[in-house]
Amino acid sequence: MGEAGWPRGGPFWPHRSHENGLSVDIFVPLRDGAGRPADVPTYPWNQLGYGVELDAAGRRGDRTLDFDDLARLLSALEEKARSKRLRIHRILLAPEYVPLLLASPAGRKLGALSRAILRVPVWWRHDEHVHIDFAVSAG
């Protein structure tokens, strides 16, 4: 889990969102060289994980972003959100990762949720984490 926001809301530096309880950062699922789950290292000297840089294929050393696990996570979050009368409004992910995510087995099943994925660069590269904005569903 990355950052969400303050308990009572308000500006949450350095984020441009995370002010109303409907935004969250989640570190991406990684696999080590043996295919075992691995964590994004989170230390003060790497900005608590936000300073970790993955390459254009989602690799760093022996760790690789598991795009299929990420797609399953997004699907599960959308399902849980809908049970709470919410929906995923926007997903920020490094643009070069979007085709890799959508080509994974679970990514091919994202359907309408894939339209929530922003496909252009934003001010902070979202390679080691995915940013999710939720919205209240109508009705």
N, CA, C and O atoms as CSV, one atom per row, in Angstrom:
chain,resi,resn,atom,element,x,y,z
A,1,MET,N,N,0.844,-1.169,0.000
A,1,MET,CA,C,0.000,0.000,0.000
A,1,MET,C,C,0.887,1.229,0.000
A,1,MET,O,O,1.902,1.269,0.696
A,2,GLY,N,N,0.516,2.210,-0.763
A,2,GLY,CA,C,1.222,3.482,-0.782
A,2,GLY,C,C,0.487,4.489,0.081
A,2,GLY,O,O,0.113,4.192,1.216
A,3,GLU,N,N,0.284,5.660,-0.453
A,3,GLU,CA,C,-0.334,6.738,0.324
A,3,GLU,C,C,-1.797,6.910,-0.047
A,3,GLU,O,O,-2.203,6.647,-1.179
A,4,ALA,N,N,-2.588,7.360,0.936
A,4,ALA,CA,C,-4.004,7.614,0.705
A,4,ALA,C,C,-4.327,9.085,0.973
A,4,ALA,O,O,-4.747,9.790,0.056
A,5,GLY,N,N,-4.144,9.556,2.184
A,5,GLY,CA,C,-4.439,10.945,2.535
A,5,GLY,C,C,-4.570,11.094,4.034
A,5,GLY,O,O,-4.383,10.137,4.785
A,6,TRP,N,N,-4.895,12.303,4.461
A,6,TRP,CA,C,-5.083,12.589,5.887
A,6,TRP,C,C,-6.444,12.085,6.354
A,6,TRP,O,O,-7.390,12.071,5.566
A,7,PRO,N,N,-6.570,11.670,7.621
A,7,PRO,CA,C,-7.851,11.163,8.125
A,7,PRO,C,C,-9.016,12.136,7.926
A,7,PRO,O,O,-10.143,11.702,7.690
A,8,ARG,N,N,-8.761,13.439,8.018
A,8,ARG,CA,C,-9.835,14.425,7.863
A,8,ARG,C,C,-9.773,15.148,6.515
A,8,ARG,O,O,-10.450,16.156,6.314
A,9,GLY,N,N,-8.955,14.625,5.593
A,9,GLY,CA,C,-8.848,15.226,4.266
A,9,GLY,C,C,-7.945,16.444,4.246
A,9,GLY,O,O,-7.270,16.749,5.229
A,10,GLY,N,N,-7.938,17.132,3.124
A,10,GLY,CA,C,-7.133,18.331,2.951
A,10,GLY,C,C,-5.901,18.084,2.107
A,10,GLY,O,O,-5.627,16.948,1.720
A,11,PRO,N,N,-5.146,19.155,1.816
A,11,PRO,CA,C,-3.951,19.037,0.982
A,11,PRO,C,C,-2.990,17.979,1.512
A,11,PRO,O,O,-2.774,17.868,2.719
A,12,PHE,N,N,-2.421,17.208,0.600
A,12,PHE,CA,C,-1.552,16.090,0.967
A,12,PHE,C,C,-0.319,16.132,0.076
A,12,PHE,O,O,-0.240,15.409,-0.917
A,13,TRP,N,N,0.637,16.973,0.429
A,13,TRP,CA,C,1.854,17.154,-0.361
A,13,TRP,C,C,2.630,15.855,-0.452
A,13,TRP,O,O,2.720,15.148,0.551
A,14,PRO,N,N,3.189,15.504,-1.579
A,14,PRO,CA,C,3.312,16.254,-2.826
A,14,PRO,C,C,2.207,15.940,-3.834
A,14,PRO,O,O,2.330,16.280,-5.010
A,15,HIS,N,N,1.154,15.309,-3.393
A,15,HIS,CA,C,0.095,14.874,-4.308
A,15,HIS,C,C,-0.778,16.038,-4.752
A,15,HIS,O,O,-0.964,17.014,-4.026
A,16,ARG,N,N,-1.304,15.910,-5.950
A,16,ARG,CA,C,-2.268,16.886,-6.457
A,16,ARG,C,C,-3.694,16.405,-6.209
A,16,ARG,O,O,-4.658,17.096,-6.537
A,17,SER,N,N,-3.814,15.252,-5.645
A,17,SER,CA,C,-5.127,14.707,-5.280
A,17,SER,C,C,-4.999,14.184,-3.851
A,17,SER,O,O,-4.287,14.791,-3.051
A,18,HIS,N,N,-5.643,13.113,-3.513
A,18,HIS,CA,C,-5.567,12.515,-2.174
A,18,HIS,C,C,-6.146,13.446,-1.104
A,18,HIS,O,O,-5.747,13.360,0.057
A,19,GLU,N,N,-7.066,14.320,-1.466
A,19,GLU,CA,C,-7.591,15.291,-0.503
A,19,GLU,C,C,-8.961,14.932,0.052
A,19,GLU,O,O,-9.373,15.493,1.067
A,20,ASN,N,N,-9.682,14.005,-0.592
A,20,ASN,CA,C,-11.065,13.769,-0.183
A,20,ASN,C,C,-11.377,12.320,0.183
A,20,ASN,O,O,-12.547,11.958,0.306
A,21,GLY,N,N,-10.366,11.497,0.357
A,21,GLY,CA,C,-10.587,10.105,0.740
A,21,GLY,C,C,-10.925,9.173,-0.406
A,21,GLY,O,O,-11.231,8.002,-0.179
A,22,LEU,N,N,-10.876,9.670,-1.638
A,22,LEU,CA,C,-11.241,8.848,-2.787
A,22,LEU,C,C,-10.054,8.522,-3.694
A,22,LEU,O,O,-10.239,8.036,-4.809
A,23,SER,N,N,-8.835,8.789,-3.217
A,23,SER,CA,C,-7.629,8.495,-3.996
A,23,SER,C,C,-6.687,7.637,-3.171
A,23,SER,O,O,-6.584,7.795,-1.954
A,24,VAL,N,N,-6.005,6.732,-3.847
A,24,VAL,CA,C,-5.066,5.851,-3.152
A,24,VAL,C,C,-3.944,5.451,-4.112
A,24,VAL,O,O,-4.163,5.290,-5.312
A,25,ASP,N,N,-2.751,5.296,-3.565
A,25,ASP,CA,C,-1.620,4.731,-4.299
A,25,ASP,C,C,-1.390,3.317,-3.782
A,25,ASP,O,O,-1.417,3.070,-2.576
A,26,ILE,N,N,-1.168,2.404,-4.701
A,26,ILE,CA,C,-0.871,1.019,-4.338
A,26,ILE,C,C,0.385,0.608,-5.098
A,26,ILE,O,O,0.452,0.742,-6.320
A,27,PHE,N,N,1.378,0.107,-4.369
A,27,PHE,CA,C,2.588,-0.360,-5.035
A,27,PHE,C,C,2.251,-1.561,-5.911
A,27,PHE,O,O,1.440,-2.410,-5.544
A,28,VAL,N,N,2.888,-1.612,-7.067
A,28,VAL,CA,C,2.577,-2.663,-8.042
A,28,VAL,C,C,3.087,-4.019,-7.563
A,28,VAL,O,O,4.075,-4.089,-6.833
A,29,PRO,N,N,2.415,-5.098,-7.973
A,29,PRO,CA,C,2.898,-6.434,-7.621
A,29,PRO,C,C,4.128,-6.789,-8.454
A,29,PRO,O,O,4.136,-6.639,-9.676
A,30,LEU,N,N,5.145,-7.252,-7.778
A,30,LEU,CA,C,6.386,-7.661,-8.435
A,30,LEU,C,C,6.618,-9.150,-8.231
A,30,LEU,O,O,6.069,-9.760,-7.313
A,31,ARG,N,N,7.435,-9.720,-9.097
A,31,ARG,CA,C,7.913,-11.101,-8.955
A,31,ARG,C,C,9.431,-11.067,-8.988
A,31,ARG,O,O,10.031,-10.267,-9.707
A,32,ASP,N,N,10.052,-11.952,-8.196
A,32,ASP,CA,C,11.514,-12.047,-8.232
A,32,ASP,C,C,11.928,-12.986,-9.363
A,32,ASP,O,O,11.080,-13.502,-10.090
A,33,GLY,N,N,13.225,-13.202,-9.505
A,33,GLY,CA,C,13.749,-14.029,-10.586
A,33,GLY,C,C,13.242,-15.456,-10.574
A,33,GLY,O,O,13.241,-16.118,-11.611
A,34,ALA,N,N,12.805,-15.950,-9.404
A,34,ALA,CA,C,12.269,-17.308,-9.291
A,34,ALA,C,C,10.749,-17.338,-9.450
A,34,ALA,O,O,10.130,-18.393,-9.315
A,35,GLY,N,N,10.147,-16.175,-9.738
A,35,GLY,CA,C,8.701,-16.120,-9.915
A,35,GLY,C,C,7.913,-15.951,-8.635
A,35,GLY,O,O,6.683,-15.998,-8.652
A,36,ARG,N,N,8.608,-15.752,-7.519
A,36,ARG,CA,C,7.926,-15.560,-6.232
A,36,ARG,C,C,7.500,-14.104,-6.073
A,36,ARG,O,O,8.160,-13.210,-6.602
A,37,PRO,N,N,6.397,-13.848,-5.346
A,37,PRO,CA,C,6.001,-12.462,-5.077
A,37,PRO,C,C,7.129,-11.702,-4.384
A,37,PRO,O,O,7.811,-12.241,-3.512
A,38,ALA,N,N,7.313,-10.460,-4.778
A,38,ALA,CA,C,8.345,-9.599,-4.193
A,38,ALA,C,C,7.739,-8.219,-3.969
A,38,ALA,O,O,6.820,-7.808,-4.677
A,39,ASP,N,N,8.261,-7.521,-2.989
A,39,ASP,CA,C,7.761,-6.188,-2.658
A,39,ASP,C,C,8.594,-5.102,-3.320
A,39,ASP,O,O,9.764,-5.307,-3.645
A,40,VAL,N,N,7.974,-3.944,-3.513
A,40,VAL,CA,C,8.726,-2.738,-3.849
A,40,VAL,C,C,9.457,-2.352,-2.570
A,40,VAL,O,O,8.815,-2.197,-1.531
A,41,PRO,N,N,10.779,-2.192,-2.609
A,41,PRO,CA,C,11.495,-1.811,-1.388
A,41,PRO,C,C,11.099,-0.398,-0.951
A,41,PRO,O,O,11.110,0.535,-1.754
A,42,THR,N,N,10.755,-0.255,0.313
A,42,THR,CA,C,10.306,1.043,0.839
A,42,THR,C,C,11.209,1.472,1.981
A,42,THR,O,O,11.103,0.972,3.101
A,43,TYR,N,N,12.096,2.405,1.677
A,43,TYR,CA,C,13.043,2.940,2.659
A,43,TYR,C,C,13.047,4.460,2.566
A,43,TYR,O,O,12.681,5.019,1.532
A,44,PRO,N,N,13.459,5.130,3.639
A,44,PRO,CA,C,13.532,6.598,3.577
A,44,PRO,C,C,14.414,7.088,2.427
A,44,PRO,O,O,14.114,8.117,1.822
A,45,TRP,N,N,15.496,6.371,2.116
A,45,TRP,CA,C,16.416,6.835,1.083
A,45,TRP,C,C,15.907,6.596,-0.338
A,45,TRP,O,O,16.541,7.047,-1.292
A,46,ASN,N,N,14.778,5.898,-0.506
A,46,ASN,CA,C,14.196,5.774,-1.847
A,46,ASN,C,C,12.776,6.345,-1.868
A,46,ASN,O,O,11.901,5.865,-2.589
A,47,GLN,N,N,12.580,7.376,-1.060
A,47,GLN,CA,C,11.289,8.070,-0.972
A,47,GLN,C,C,10.167,7.098,-0.617
A,47,GLN,O,O,9.069,7.164,-1.169
A,48,LEU,N,N,10.465,6.203,0.307
A,48,LEU,CA,C,9.506,5.196,0.789
A,48,LEU,C,C,8.916,4.370,-0.351
A,48,LEU,O,O,7.742,3.999,-0.325
A,49,GLY,N,N,9.743,4.093,-1.340
A,49,GLY,CA,C,9.339,3.277,-2.481
A,49,GLY,C,C,9.035,4.083,-3.728
A,49,GLY,O,O,9.158,3.571,-4.840
A,50,TYR,N,N,8.640,5.334,-3.560
A,50,TYR,CA,C,8.274,6.162,-4.713
A,50,TYR,C,C,9.480,6.517,-5.581
A,50,TYR,O,O,9.303,6.926,-6.728
A,51,GLY,N,N,10.690,6.374,-5.068
A,51,GLY,CA,C,11.894,6.653,-5.843
A,51,GLY,C,C,12.424,5.444,-6.591
A,51,GLY,O,O,13.410,5.556,-7.320
A,52,VAL,N,N,11.793,4.294,-6.427
A,52,VAL,CA,C,12.206,3.086,-7.159
A,52,VAL,C,C,11.830,3.273,-8.629
A,52,VAL,O,O,10.701,3.649,-8.943
A,53,GLU,N,N,12.765,3.014,-9.512
A,53,GLU,CA,C,12.520,3.170,-10.949
A,53,GLU,C,C,12.530,1.809,-11.633
A,53,GLU,O,O,13.512,1.070,-11.560
A,54,LEU,N,N,11.430,1.489,-12.296
A,54,LEU,CA,C,11.351,0.292,-13.128
A,54,LEU,C,C,11.611,0.708,-14.573
A,54,LEU,O,O,11.338,1.850,-14.945
A,55,ASP,N,N,12.130,-0.194,-15.382
A,55,ASP,CA,C,12.387,0.158,-16.782
A,55,ASP,C,C,11.090,0.083,-17.598
A,55,ASP,O,O,10.018,-0.179,-17.052
A,56,ALA,N,N,11.202,0.313,-18.894
A,56,ALA,CA,C,10.024,0.375,-19.762
A,56,ALA,C,C,9.261,-0.940,-19.840
A,56,ALA,O,O,8.095,-0.955,-20.235
A,57,ALA,N,N,9.905,-2.044,-19.467
A,57,ALA,CA,C,9.241,-3.351,-19.455
A,57,ALA,C,C,8.767,-3.728,-18.055
A,57,ALA,O,O,8.212,-4.809,-17.858
A,58,GLY,N,N,8.985,-2.835,-17.073
A,58,GLY,CA,C,8.557,-3.117,-15.707
A,58,GLY,C,C,9.564,-3.921,-14.909
A,58,GLY,O,O,9.186,-4.660,-14.000
A,59,ARG,N,N,10.850,-3.787,-15.237
A,59,ARG,CA,C,11.887,-4.556,-14.543
A,59,ARG,C,C,12.814,-3.641,-13.751
A,59,ARG,O,O,13.040,-2.483,-14.102
A,60,ARG,N,N,13.340,-4.209,-12.669
A,60,ARG,CA,C,14.406,-3.569,-11.895
A,60,ARG,C,C,15.203,-4.690,-11.251
A,60,ARG,O,O,14.714,-5.369,-10.348
A,61,GLY,N,N,16.418,-4.882,-11.710
A,61,GLY,CA,C,17.216,-5.995,-11.204
A,61,GLY,C,C,16.525,-7.306,-11.515
A,61,GLY,O,O,16.151,-7.561,-12.660
A,62,ASP,N,N,16.351,-8.148,-10.489
A,62,ASP,CA,C,15.686,-9.437,-10.710
A,62,ASP,C,C,14.179,-9.348,-10.479
A,62,ASP,O,O,13.495,-10.372,-10.492
A,63,ARG,N,N,13.658,-8.154,-10.270
A,63,ARG,CA,C,12.218,-7.992,-10.026
A,63,ARG,C,C,11.510,-7.508,-11.285
A,63,ARG,O,O,12.019,-6.669,-12.029
A,64,THR,N,N,10.319,-8.065,-11.499
A,64,THR,CA,C,9.526,-7.737,-12.681
A,64,THR,C,C,8.093,-7.469,-12.263
A,64,THR,O,O,7.528,-8.191,-11.442
A,65,LEU,N,N,7.516,-6.434,-12.829
A,65,LEU,CA,C,6.116,-6.121,-12.570
A,65,LEU,C,C,5.250,-7.252,-13.119
A,65,LEU,O,O,5.412,-7.665,-14.267
A,66,ASP,N,N,4.337,-7.746,-12.297
A,66,ASP,CA,C,3.424,-8.810,-12.717
A,66,ASP,C,C,2.141,-8.148,-13.215
A,66,ASP,O,O,1.246,-7.840,-12.428
A,67,PHE,N,N,2.061,-7.935,-14.518
A,67,PHE,CA,C,0.926,-7.228,-15.100
A,67,PHE,C,C,-0.373,-7.998,-14.927
A,67,PHE,O,O,-1.434,-7.391,-14.780
A,68,ASP,N,N,-0.308,-9.321,-14.941
A,68,ASP,CA,C,-1.514,-10.122,-14.742
A,68,ASP,C,C,-2.047,-9.945,-13.320
A,68,ASP,O,O,-3.251,-9.778,-13.123
A,69,ASP,N,N,-1.153,-9.982,-12.330
A,69,ASP,CA,C,-1.580,-9.731,-10.943
A,69,ASP,C,C,-2.153,-8.329,-10.796
A,69,ASP,O,O,-3.145,-8.136,-10.093
A,70,LEU,N,N,-1.537,-7.346,-11.453
A,70,LEU,CA,C,-2.037,-5.974,-11.366
A,70,LEU,C,C,-3.442,-5.883,-11.950
A,70,LEU,O,O,-4.304,-5.223,-11.370
A,71,ALA,N,N,-3.686,-6.525,-13.073
A,71,ALA,CA,C,-5.024,-6.516,-13.674
A,71,ALA,C,C,-6.037,-7.184,-12.749
A,71,ALA,O,O,-7.161,-6.702,-12.610
A,72,ARG,N,N,-5.648,-8.289,-12.118
A,72,ARG,CA,C,-6.557,-8.952,-11.167
A,72,ARG,C,C,-6.844,-8.049,-9.971
A,72,ARG,O,O,-7.974,-7.997,-9.485
A,73,LEU,N,N,-5.823,-7.338,-9.497
A,73,LEU,CA,C,-6.016,-6.404,-8.389
A,73,LEU,C,C,-7.003,-5.305,-8.777
A,73,LEU,O,O,-7.912,-4.991,-8.009
A,74,LEU,N,N,-6.833,-4.724,-9.953
A,74,LEU,CA,C,-7.740,-3.666,-10.398
A,74,LEU,C,C,-9.170,-4.180,-10.520
A,74,LEU,O,O,-10.113,-3.489,-10.134
A,75,SER,N,N,-9.336,-5.378,-11.050
A,75,SER,CA,C,-10.677,-5.973,-11.160
A,75,SER,C,C,-11.298,-6.188,-9.789
A,75,SER,O,O,-12.477,-5.900,-9.584
A,76,ALA,N,N,-10.506,-6.692,-8.851
A,76,ALA,CA,C,-11.015,-6.926,-7.495
A,76,ALA,C,C,-11.382,-5.611,-6.813
A,76,ALA,O,O,-12.390,-5.539,-6.111
A,77,LEU,N,N,-10.576,-4.578,-7.014
A,77,LEU,CA,C,-10.889,-3.271,-6.430
A,77,LEU,C,C,-12.175,-2.702,-7.009
A,77,LEU,O,O,-12.991,-2.136,-6.283
A,78,GLU,N,N,-12.355,-2.853,-8.317
A,78,GLU,CA,C,-13.581,-2.360,-8.947
A,78,GLU,C,C,-14.799,-3.112,-8.408
A,78,GLU,O,O,-15.833,-2.503,-8.134
A,79,GLU,N,N,-14.681,-4.411,-8.259
A,79,GLU,CA,C,-15.791,-5.208,-7.722
A,79,GLU,C,C,-16.124,-4.770,-6.296
A,79,GLU,O,O,-17.295,-4.588,-5.964
A,80,LYS,N,N,-15.115,-4.603,-5.463
A,80,LYS,CA,C,-15.339,-4.170,-4.079
A,80,LYS,C,C,-15.902,-2.753,-4.046
A,80,LYS,O,O,-16.794,-2.459,-3.250
A,81,ALA,N,N,-15.391,-1.880,-4.897
A,81,ALA,CA,C,-15.892,-0.502,-4.948
A,81,ALA,C,C,-17.382,-0.493,-5.274
A,81,ALA,O,O,-18.157,0.223,-4.639
A,82,ARG,N,N,-17.777,-1.282,-6.254
A,82,ARG,CA,C,-19.197,-1.314,-6.636
A,82,ARG,C,C,-20.084,-1.800,-5.488
A,82,ARG,O,O,-21.228,-1.363,-5.359
A,83,SER,N,N,-19.563,-2.695,-4.663
A,83,SER,CA,C,-20.347,-3.163,-3.513
A,83,SER,C,C,-20.524,-2.060,-2.471
A,83,SER,O,O,-21.379,-2.165,-1.591
A,84,LYS,N,N,-19.715,-1.004,-2.571
A,84,LYS,CA,C,-19.784,0.139,-1.645
A,84,LYS,C,C,-20.356,1.379,-2.335
A,84,LYS,O,O,-20.227,2.491,-1.822
A,85,ARG,N,N,-20.991,1.185,-3.505
A,85,ARG,CA,C,-21.586,2.269,-4.290
A,85,ARG,C,C,-20.544,3.263,-4.793
A,85,ARG,O,O,-20.800,4.463,-4.891
A,86,LEU,N,N,-19.378,2.739,-5.105
A,86,LEU,CA,C,-18.301,3.517,-5.702
A,86,LEU,C,C,-17.931,2.880,-7.029
A,86,LEU,O,O,-18.439,1.815,-7.380
A,87,ARG,N,N,-17.054,3.531,-7.758
A,87,ARG,CA,C,-16.487,2.964,-8.979
A,87,ARG,C,C,-15.097,3.543,-9.150
A,87,ARG,O,O,-14.785,4.602,-8.604
A,88,ILE,N,N,-14.269,2.856,-9.901
A,88,ILE,CA,C,-12.959,3.404,-10.234
A,88,ILE,C,C,-13.158,4.415,-11.353
A,88,ILE,O,O,-13.650,4.085,-12.432
A,89,HIS,N,N,-12.768,5.648,-11.072
A,89,HIS,CA,C,-12.924,6.744,-12.029
A,89,HIS,C,C,-11.685,6.901,-12.908
A,89,HIS,O,O,-11.799,7.117,-14.115
A,90,ARG,N,N,-10.495,6.793,-12.298
A,90,ARG,CA,C,-9.251,7.020,-13.034
A,90,ARG,C,C,-8.148,6.151,-12.460
A,90,ARG,O,O,-8.049,5.961,-11.248
A,91,ILE,N,N,-7.321,5.628,-13.354
A,91,ILE,CA,C,-6.152,4.840,-12.978
A,91,ILE,C,C,-4.944,5.477,-13.649
A,91,ILE,O,O,-4.921,5.658,-14.867
A,92,LEU,N,N,-3.941,5.816,-12.846
A,92,LEU,CA,C,-2.691,6.353,-13.387
A,92,LEU,C,C,-1.632,5.270,-13.321
A,92,LEU,O,O,-1.367,4.700,-12.262
A,93,LEU,N,N,-1.036,4.999,-14.459
A,93,LEU,CA,C,0.012,3.999,-14.601
A,93,LEU,C,C,0.935,4.506,-15.700
A,93,LEU,O,O,0.475,5.164,-16.633
A,94,ALA,N,N,2.220,4.213,-15.609
A,94,ALA,CA,C,3.152,4.644,-16.654
A,94,ALA,C,C,2.576,4.261,-18.023
A,94,ALA,O,O,2.223,3.100,-18.235
A,95,PRO,N,N,2.475,5.220,-18.958
A,95,PRO,CA,C,1.832,4.936,-20.252
A,95,PRO,C,C,2.422,3.739,-20.998
A,95,PRO,O,O,1.701,3.026,-21.697
A,96,GLU,N,N,3.732,3.515,-20.853
A,96,GLU,CA,C,4.345,2.390,-21.566
A,96,GLU,C,C,3.907,1.046,-20.993
A,96,GLU,O,O,4.112,0.011,-21.627
A,97,TYR,N,N,3.311,1.047,-19.813
A,97,TYR,CA,C,2.844,-0.193,-19.195
A,97,TYR,C,C,1.422,-0.559,-19.604
A,97,TYR,O,O,1.015,-1.712,-19.463
A,98,VAL,N,N,0.667,0.408,-20.106
A,98,VAL,CA,C,-0.744,0.142,-20.412
A,98,VAL,C,C,-0.899,-0.999,-21.421
A,98,VAL,O,O,-1.704,-1.897,-21.172
A,99,PRO,N,N,-0.173,-1.016,-22.547
A,99,PRO,CA,C,-0.322,-2.154,-23.471
A,99,PRO,C,C,0.073,-3.483,-22.835
A,99,PRO,O,O,-0.538,-4.513,-23.123
A,100,LEU,N,N,1.088,-3.470,-21.972
A,100,LEU,CA,C,1.524,-4.703,-21.304
A,100,LEU,C,C,0.450,-5.193,-20.330
A,100,LEU,O,O,0.200,-6.393,-20.225
A,101,LEU,N,N,-0.173,-4.266,-19.627
A,101,LEU,CA,C,-1.263,-4.616,-18.710
A,101,LEU,C,C,-2.440,-5.205,-19.487
A,101,LEU,O,O,-2.962,-6.262,-19.131
A,102,LEU,N,N,-2.850,-4.516,-20.545
A,102,LEU,CA,C,-4.026,-4.948,-21.301
A,102,LEU,C,C,-3.780,-6.228,-22.094
A,102,LEU,O,O,-4.735,-6.907,-22.470
A,103,ALA,N,N,-2.516,-6.570,-22.354
A,103,ALA,CA,C,-2.189,-7.808,-23.075
A,103,ALA,C,C,-2.098,-9.018,-22.155
A,103,ALA,O,O,-2.062,-10.152,-22.633
A,104,SER,N,N,-2.058,-8.795,-20.842
A,104,SER,CA,C,-1.986,-9.923,-19.908
A,104,SER,C,C,-3.321,-10.672,-19.915
A,104,SER,O,O,-4.338,-10.096,-20.299
A,105,PRO,N,N,-3.339,-11.937,-19.500
A,105,PRO,CA,C,-4.605,-12.683,-19.498
A,105,PRO,C,C,-5.724,-11.970,-18.734
A,105,PRO,O,O,-6.838,-11.853,-19.244
A,106,ALA,N,N,-5.445,-11.498,-17.530
A,106,ALA,CA,C,-6.476,-10.791,-16.759
A,106,ALA,C,C,-6.737,-9.409,-17.341
A,106,ALA,O,O,-7.853,-8.898,-17.246
A,107,GLY,N,N,-5.726,-8.803,-17.937
A,107,GLY,CA,C,-5.893,-7.486,-18.556
A,107,GLY,C,C,-6.855,-7.518,-19.724
A,107,GLY,O,O,-7.578,-6.551,-19.963
A,108,ARG,N,N,-6.870,-8.627,-20.457
A,108,ARG,CA,C,-7.795,-8.764,-21.589
A,108,ARG,C,C,-9.244,-8.841,-21.123
A,108,ARG,O,O,-10.165,-8.686,-21.926
A,109,LYS,N,N,-9.451,-9.079,-19.826
A,109,LYS,CA,C,-10.804,-9.197,-19.276
A,109,LYS,C,C,-11.250,-7.931,-18.547
A,109,LYS,O,O,-12.326,-7.922,-17.950
A,110,LEU,N,N,-10.452,-6.865,-18.581
A,110,LEU,CA,C,-10.805,-5.647,-17.844
A,110,LEU,C,C,-12.033,-4.947,-18.417
A,110,LEU,O,O,-12.728,-4.234,-17.693
A,111,GLY,N,N,-12.305,-5.137,-19.686
A,111,GLY,CA,C,-13.496,-4.554,-20.292
A,111,GLY,C,C,-13.562,-3.049,-20.109
A,111,GLY,O,O,-12.591,-2.338,-20.369
A,112,ALA,N,N,-14.726,-2.564,-19.653
A,112,ALA,CA,C,-14.958,-1.125,-19.497
A,112,ALA,C,C,-13.975,-0.479,-18.533
A,112,ALA,O,O,-13.681,0.709,-18.665
A,113,LEU,N,N,-13.462,-1.231,-17.568
A,113,LEU,CA,C,-12.512,-0.669,-16.607
A,113,LEU,C,C,-11.256,-0.160,-17.315
A,113,LEU,O,O,-10.610,0.767,-16.826
A,114,SER,N,N,-10.904,-0.744,-18.448
A,114,SER,CA,C,-9.698,-0.304,-19.165
A,114,SER,C,C,-9.814,1.144,-19.632
A,114,SER,O,O,-8.796,1.800,-19.849
A,115,ARG,N,N,-11.032,1.653,-19.791
A,115,ARG,CA,C,-11.213,3.049,-20.208
A,115,ARG,C,C,-10.838,4.031,-19.106
A,115,ARG,O,O,-10.633,5.213,-19.380
A,116,ALA,N,N,-10.746,3.563,-17.866
A,116,ALA,CA,C,-10.363,4.435,-16.751
A,116,ALA,C,C,-8.857,4.657,-16.687
A,116,ALA,O,O,-8.393,5.514,-15.935
A,117,ILE,N,N,-8.092,3.903,-17.457
A,117,ILE,CA,C,-6.628,4.004,-17.416
A,117,ILE,C,C,-6.174,5.172,-18.283
A,117,ILE,O,O,-6.396,5.184,-19.493
A,118,LEU,N,N,-5.538,6.146,-17.653
A,118,LEU,CA,C,-4.990,7.285,-18.385
A,118,LEU,C,C,-3.793,6.807,-19.200
A,118,LEU,O,O,-2.949,6.065,-18.697
A,119,ARG,N,N,-3.723,7.223,-20.432
A,119,ARG,CA,C,-2.682,6.721,-21.336
A,119,ARG,C,C,-1.652,7.779,-21.728
A,119,ARG,O,O,-0.944,7.616,-22.722
A,120,VAL,N,N,-1.566,8.840,-20.967
A,120,VAL,CA,C,-0.590,9.905,-21.227
A,120,VAL,C,C,0.237,10.134,-19.969
A,120,VAL,O,O,-0.220,9.841,-18.864
A,121,PRO,N,N,1.454,10.658,-20.128
A,121,PRO,CA,C,2.284,10.925,-18.946
A,121,PRO,C,C,1.653,11.987,-18.050
A,121,PRO,O,O,0.988,12.907,-18.526
A,122,VAL,N,N,1.871,11.844,-16.763
A,122,VAL,CA,C,1.467,12.858,-15.787
A,122,VAL,C,C,2.733,13.360,-15.100
A,122,VAL,O,O,3.832,12.899,-15.408
A,123,TRP,N,N,2.586,14.291,-14.183
A,123,TRP,CA,C,3.767,14.967,-13.623
A,123,TRP,C,C,4.688,14.042,-12.848
A,123,TRP,O,O,5.860,14.379,-12.682
A,124,TRP,N,N,4.224,12.890,-12.362
A,124,TRP,CA,C,5.055,11.923,-11.644
A,124,TRP,C,C,4.879,10.574,-12.328
A,124,TRP,O,O,3.753,10.129,-12.555
A,125,ARG,N,N,5.981,9.932,-12.653
A,125,ARG,CA,C,5.892,8.635,-13.339
A,125,ARG,C,C,5.313,7.586,-12.394
A,125,ARG,O,O,5.784,7.437,-11.267
A,126,HIS,N,N,4.317,6.878,-12.840
A,126,HIS,CA,C,3.639,5.844,-12.054
A,126,HIS,C,C,4.112,4.475,-12.530
A,126,HIS,O,O,3.381,3.736,-13.189
A,127,ASP,N,N,5.367,4.158,-12.172
A,127,ASP,CA,C,5.943,2.874,-12.564
A,127,ASP,C,C,5.953,1.898,-11.401
A,127,ASP,O,O,5.632,0.724,-11.582
A,128,GLU,N,N,6.313,2.356,-10.218
A,128,GLU,CA,C,6.379,1.480,-9.047
A,128,GLU,C,C,5.059,1.452,-8.278
A,128,GLU,O,O,4.876,0.638,-7.372
A,129,HIS,N,N,4.149,2.340,-8.644
A,129,HIS,CA,C,2.834,2.346,-7.997
A,129,HIS,C,C,1.762,2.717,-9.016
A,129,HIS,O,O,2.038,3.334,-10.045
A,130,VAL,N,N,0.560,2.333,-8.705
A,130,VAL,CA,C,-0.602,2.707,-9.500
A,130,VAL,C,C,-1.439,3.643,-8.627
A,130,VAL,O,O,-1.631,3.392,-7.437
A,131,HIS,N,N,-1.928,4.714,-9.229
A,131,HIS,CA,C,-2.780,5.668,-8.515
A,131,HIS,C,C,-4.212,5.407,-8.962
A,131,HIS,O,O,-4.483,5.264,-10.154
A,132,ILE,N,N,-5.122,5.347,-8.004
A,132,ILE,CA,C,-6.524,5.077,-8.313
A,132,ILE,C,C,-7.387,6.159,-7.688
A,132,ILE,O,O,-7.290,6.434,-6.492
A,133,ASP,N,N,-8.237,6.774,-8.515
A,133,ASP,CA,C,-9.256,7.711,-8.040
A,133,ASP,C,C,-10.598,6.999,-8.115
A,133,ASP,O,O,-10.981,6.469,-9.158
A,134,PHE,N,N,-11.300,6.997,-7.000
A,134,PHE,CA,C,-12.644,6.438,-6.950
A,134,PHE,C,C,-13.655,7.570,-7.089
A,134,PHE,O,O,-13.331,8.729,-6.832
A,135,ALA,N,N,-14.864,7.239,-7.490
A,135,ALA,CA,C,-15.957,8.200,-7.568
A,135,ALA,C,C,-17.208,7.527,-7.020
A,135,ALA,O,O,-17.338,6.303,-7.050
A,136,VAL,N,N,-18.116,8.341,-6.525
A,136,VAL,CA,C,-19.387,7.825,-6.019
A,136,VAL,C,C,-20.267,7.490,-7.220
A,136,VAL,O,O,-20.429,8.309,-8.125
A,137,SER,N,N,-20.831,6.290,-7.225
A,137,SER,CA,C,-21.709,5.870,-8.316
A,137,SER,C,C,-23.064,6.528,-8.177
A,137,SER,O,O,-23.554,6.733,-7.066
A,138,ALA,N,N,-23.664,6.858,-9.296
A,138,ALA,CA,C,-25.016,7.420,-9.282
A,138,ALA,C,C,-26.013,6.307,-8.980
A,138,ALA,O,O,-25.847,5.165,-9.410
A,139,GLY,N,N,-27.046,6.666,-8.234
A,139,GLY,CA,C,-28.125,5.710,-7.976
A,139,GLY,C,C,-27.988,4.888,-6.806
A,139,GLY,O,O,-28.857,4.062,-6.527
